[in-house]
Amino acid sequence: MMGLQMRGSSVRRLRVIGLACGTLALLYFWTMDQKIFFSNSKTLKNRHEVLSSKNIPGQTGHHTAFLQQTVKSPTKILIHAYMRGGSTFLSEVFNKNSEAILWYEPLAPVYGLLYGLPMPRMNSLITPVSDLPVKKRIIEPWEEKQIVDYFKNLFECRLFKLPRGSVTDMFMRSTYKLRKYVSCYKQAVENITGSRQGLWNANCIENSLVGEFCTGKNFDKNLQYAKKQGCHVYLQRLAQLADSTPNVTLEEVRKYFGADKTNKTLKYFHDNEICMQNLYNAAKRCLQATQAEECCIETSIRAAKVIRLKMYDIAPVMEAIPDLFTLYYYRDPRAIAKSRIDVSSRDYGDSIWIQAVNNICIAMEQDISATVSLETKFPGRLLFLKYEDIIKDAKTALGKLHQQMGHKLTSKVLYHINGIMHATKDGGKFQVQRRNASSLINSWRQTFSEVAMQKVNALKSCQFVFQYFGYSMK
């Protein structure tokens, strides 16, 4: 049977029968003795070397070997994507599969908890997800540990061990497998607080003024500002105090930090903590009441879609989770740039588009460089999927992906995806339904001038990306 390749000196199976989400689930767990060692990624020696030595993803011969499975176990896959790169559309493939669970943007609440960012869009201060100039940021060891531990618990369905912000985040609404939990959670929050106005962790950060303190009154300061303010220290230490002292008082907080009563800053963080405790109390009740962990455990595919982790930061996660696969999901950077401009308040203009494409190409080149190293360190654990391939032939592209994962593409999922691509009317800017999805592939050609396209073709990073991924420059 096709499936996951598992290496190690010993593999142990434990059969567990339990009632999960109303069905009898047969679960397999294993322990593995193998250790995979990670060394820092090396930058590309030169673009020509990579292009001449590597097959281009999407062309014949690249990643055609299927993953071998030795025991029945859940497929764990981390989907690396780009903002406005079609990742919400791809999420529907997993959300519509009754055997799968899809975690949508799970890192958004993690970064909010670490640095006090008030809303998902502020995550651009952490890792570049927009068309702003790309500046590579090295994740610090303490932050890396938080992320690695988070994904280990997430893919093992240890929901009670996830950070509080994870199960109290607005993006939980996009994890269809846990819709019963979300419904229960909303009602539980209302029962505790008497209102549905502050349902999510971002509301706590905003209403307590922590967000303003950490990012400035206009929410426009950079990450260094939040660190200078000591937000990561306040949040981590207060969370530790709250673990040992539930319903901690402001006076206890001041004493813990050794501050006097004139310190207004601590009140912001105390208000945020009390708000988070209320939300998490509701979350714990509903995780238990809806058997959310069991719903997750019974799945045979566990996927997490992220745009807030760059490829060069993924190696520690893959090292910590030996049976984790990474899917590099990509789209033409020219189309991504147009889509980002579409959802912004900016007017169209050749210069804006050219700069946006350039920044996206630079980010993609960095990611490609990282994949070269990752393929060496973790052979057979990287998959590639092109957005345009799904649009042109969903059955073939998604069928191949499922075959590589050791599963079959169901007619139900395919019918759903085709329905999205040929809907009766277009959905909104943040919806996936389109009457003619094929028109999105080259819509940028009808929007920007020939001169602008030639300038993009002259950009070194874009030349490399177009050639590597097989995009036409004509």
Secondary structure, DSSP 8 states (H G I E B T S, - for coil): -B------S-B--EEEEEEETTEEEEEEE--B------------S-HHHHHHHS--TTSTTSS-S--B-SS---EEEEEE--TTSSHHHHHHHHHT-TTEEEEESTHHHHHHHHH---SGGGGGGTS--SSS--------HHHHHHHHHHHHHHHTT-GGGS-TTTTTSGGGGG-GGGHHHHHHHHHHHHHHHS-STT-SHHHHHHHTTHHHHHHTTTT---HHHHHHTTHHHHHHHHHHHHHHSTT--HHHHHHHHT--TT-HHHHHHHHHHHHHHHHHHHHHHHHHHTTHHHHHHT-SEEEEEESSS-GGG-HHHHHHSTTEEEEEEE--HHHHHHHHHHHSS----HHHHHHHHHHHHHHHHHHHHHHHHHHHHSTT-EEEEEHHHHHH-HHHHHHHHHHHHT----HHHHHHHHHHHT-SS---TT----S-GGGGTSGGGGTS-HHHHHHHHT-HHHHHHHHHHT----
